[in-house]
Amino acid sequence: MRLRARPSLFRALGRREPPEVVTISGRTYRQVEVLKHDSWAATARYADDDGHQVACKFGRRQPLLFLPAAWLGRRLARKEADLLRFLSDVDGLPAWSGPVYVDGRELDTVVAH
């Protein structure tokens, strides 16, 4: 049974999907799989040519009806990145990977670990 796709209103990136290629700390990563794409975020797994993997969480950018929502995506990504940096010394927790770039532009609604 095939499920119907969610309407773009209920997807963090609207009709778009997470990008195929991202750059983090000077390394290029290619998308391996999209793990989820719901109302709040789209999360995808990426790997570089050496097999190093990161998870990127793309916060909401799609407006809610007529209300802008990118501010919410920026705020949530910033808070999550701050928390990952704060807890960086705790064993077993993912480390913040750094700012995420696509086509040379930093994406402020994304956090990677």
N, C-alpha and C positions, 0 to 999 in steps of 0.2 A: 504494500500500500504506500503510495507516494503522498507526502504531506504537502499542502499548499504553502508557498512561501509567505512569510509575514509581509504585511503592507509596509512600505518604506517609512511611514510614520512611526512604526514600532521597531525600527532598526536604528542602531546608534549612528550608522554611516549612511542611512537612507538607502538608495539603490546601489550605492558603491560597496565594494568589498575591500578588505584590507589590501594594501599594495603588495605586489609580487616581490618587490625588492626594497629593502631598507638598509640604511647605513648607520652603524652605532660605533662610536669610538674609532672611526676610520676603517672599520671592517664592513664588508658587504655581505648581507644575508639574503637568502632567497626563501620564499614562503614554502613550507613543507605541508602545512594543513591549517585550515581555519577550525579552531576548537569550538567557538560559539559566536553567535552574532544575535544579540537580543536588544532590548530597548536601551540599556545603559552602556554597553560596550561590545566591541568585537574583539575577540582574542585569537591570535594566530601564533603558530610555532614557526620559527625560522632557523636556518642552519647556514653556516659559511662553508667554504671549500675545504676547510680543515675538520669539519664535523662539529665545531662549536655551535651550541644551540642557545637560542634565547626565545622567550615568550614576550610578545608585544600586545599590550592591551590598549586598544584605540577607543578613547572615551567618546561620549555622545557629541556629535556635531549637527545632526539633523534637527531642524526646528520642530517644536511640538506645536502643531497647527501653525499659528502665527507668532508664537513666542520663540525667540532665539534660545538655543540650548548649548552652544559651544562654550559659553562661560562655565557651565556646569561640568562639561568634559575637561576643561582646563583646570578647574579647581580640584576635581577628584584625582586627576593625574598628578598634580603637584603634591597633594596630600599623601598619595600612595608612594611617590618617589621620596618624599621627606621621611616617611615612616621606614622605607627600605634602607635609606642611608642611616637613620638613627639606630636601626637594629642590625647594622652590618656586621657587628662582632658576635652575634648570636649564631651558634652552630645550627645547621639544619634549615636556616631560612634563606630564601633566594636573595642574591645581591642585586642592587640596582646596577644596570648596565650602562647607563648614561643617556644623554639626549638621543632621540631618534630622528633621522633625516630621511626625506624622500625627495629625490631630484634636487639635492643641495639645499633644501628648505627644512628647518627644524619644525617638527610637529609638536605643538604645545599641549595637545590633548592625549598624548601617548606616553605610557610608562613601559619600560622594558626591564626584564630580569632574567 
